[in-house]
């Protein structure tokens, strides 16, 4: 399913960058999927620059190309989980 695909992509990114956690919210409104992803990182995470954050966004978006619905994608990064829940 589209949801499984999204969660798999997010978990792959979480492992790749050694994020502490991730929270994914998906809702369908008409023919649009609204996807919000929060990556929680710490000092062991491999993400330091704005450019790398945009690379993660590009990776996630491009790997969702199989999903035929219109996508509204918001990806956030935080070091404090309280901003993600």
C-alpha positions as a Markdown table, in Angstrom:
| # | Residue | x | y | z |
|---|---|---|---|---|
| 1 | Unk | 0.0 | 0.0 | 0.0 |
| 2 | Unk | 1.0 | 3.7 | -0.3 |
| 3 | Unk | 1.3 | 3.9 | 3.5 |
| 4 | Unk | 3.6 | 0.9 | 3.7 |
| 5 | Unk | 5.8 | 2.4 | 0.9 |
| 6 | Unk | 6.0 | 5.7 | 2.8 |
| 7 | Unk | 6.9 | 4.1 | 6.1 |
| 8 | Unk | 9.6 | 1.9 | 4.4 |
| 9 | Unk | 11.2 | 5.0 | 2.8 |
| 10 | Unk | 11.2 | 6.9 | 6.1 |
| 11 | Unk | 12.7 | 3.9 | 8.1 |
| 12 | Unk | 15.4 | 3.6 | 5.4 |
| 13 | Unk | 16.3 | 7.3 | 5.9 |
| 14 | Unk | 16.2 | 6.9 | 9.6 |
| 15 | Unk | 18.8 | 4.0 | 9.5 |
| 16 | Unk | 20.9 | 5.7 | 6.8 |
| 17 | Unk | 21.4 | 8.9 | 8.9 |
| 18 | Unk | 21.3 | 7.2 | 12.3 |
| 19 | Unk | 18.4 | 9.3 | 13.4 |
| 20 | Unk | 17.1 | 8.6 | 16.9 |
| 21 | Unk | 13.5 | 8.3 | 15.8 |
| 22 | Unk | 11.0 | 9.4 | 13.2 |
| 23 | Unk | 7.3 | 10.3 | 13.3 |
| 24 | Unk | 5.2 | 10.0 | 10.1 |
| 25 | Unk | 1.7 | 11.3 | 9.7 |
| 26 | Unk | -0.3 | 10.7 | 6.5 |
| 27 | Unk | -3.8 | 11.8 | 5.7 |
| 28 | Unk | -5.8 | 11.6 | 2.5 |
| 29 | Unk | -7.9 | 14.6 | 1.5 |
| 30 | Unk | -9.6 | 14.0 | -1.8 |
| 31 | Unk | -7.0 | 13.0 | -4.4 |
| 32 | Unk | -4.1 | 14.4 | -2.2 |
| 33 | Unk | -1.9 | 12.7 | 0.3 |
| 34 | Unk | -0.7 | 15.0 | 3.1 |
| 35 | Unk | 2.5 | 13.6 | 4.4 |
| 36 | Unk | 4.4 | 15.1 | 7.4 |
| 37 | Unk | 7.6 | 13.5 | 8.6 |
| 38 | Unk | 9.6 | 14.5 | 11.6 |
| 39 | Unk | 13.1 | 13.1 | 12.0 |
| 40 | Unk | 14.6 | 13.3 | 15.5 |
| 41 | Unk | 18.3 | 13.4 | 15.6 |
| 42 | Unk | 21.1 | 13.5 | 18.2 |
| 43 | Unk | 24.8 | 13.9 | 18.3 |
| 44 | Unk | 25.3 | 10.5 | 16.6 |
| 45 | Unk | 23.1 | 11.4 | 13.6 |
| 46 | Unk | 24.8 | 12.0 | 10.3 |
| 47 | Unk | 23.1 | 15.2 | 9.3 |
| 48 | Unk | 24.7 | 18.6 | 9.8 |
| 49 | Unk | 24.0 | 20.9 | 6.9 |
| 50 | Unk | 21.0 | 22.4 | 5.3 |
| 51 | Unk | 22.0 | 20.9 | 2.0 |
| 52 | Unk | 21.9 | 17.4 | 3.6 |
| 53 | Unk | 18.4 | 18.1 | 4.9 |
| 54 | Unk | 17.3 | 19.1 | 1.4 |
| 55 | Unk | 19.0 | 15.9 | 0.0 |
| 56 | Unk | 16.8 | 13.9 | 2.5 |
| 57 | Unk | 13.7 | 15.7 | 1.3 |
| 58 | Unk | 14.6 | 15.0 | -2.4 |
| 59 | Unk | 15.3 | 11.3 | -1.7 |
| 60 | Unk | 12.0 | 10.9 | 0.1 |
| 61 | Unk | 10.0 | 12.7 | -2.5 |
| 62 | Unk | 11.6 | 11.0 | -5.5 |
| 63 | Unk | 11.1 | 7.5 | -3.9 |
| 64 | Unk | 7.4 | 8.2 | -3.7 |
| 65 | Unk | 7.0 | 8.5 | -7.4 |
| 66 | Unk | 5.0 | 5.2 | -7.5 |
| 67 | Unk | 2.3 | 6.9 | -5.5 |
| 68 | Unk | -0.1 | 8.3 | -8.0 |
| 69 | Unk | -2.0 | 10.7 | -5.7 |
| 70 | Unk | -0.9 | 14.3 | -5.5 |
| 71 | Unk | 1.5 | 14.7 | -2.6 |
| 72 | Unk | 1.9 | 17.5 | -0.1 |
| 73 | Unk | 5.1 | 16.7 | 1.7 |
| 74 | Unk | 6.6 | 18.4 | 4.8 |
| 75 | Unk | 9.8 | 17.1 | 6.3 |
| 76 | Unk | 11.1 | 18.5 | 9.6 |
| 77 | Unk | 14.2 | 17.9 | 11.6 |
| 78 | Unk | 14.5 | 18.4 | 15.3 |
| 79 | Unk | 16.8 | 17.4 | 18.2 |
| 80 | Unk | 13.9 | 17.3 | 20.7 |
| 81 | Unk | 11.2 | 14.8 | 20.2 |
| 82 | Unk | 8.6 | 17.1 | 21.9 |
| 83 | Unk | 8.5 | 19.1 | 18.7 |
| 84 | Unk | 7.6 | 16.0 | 16.7 |
| 85 | Unk | 4.7 | 14.6 | 18.7 |
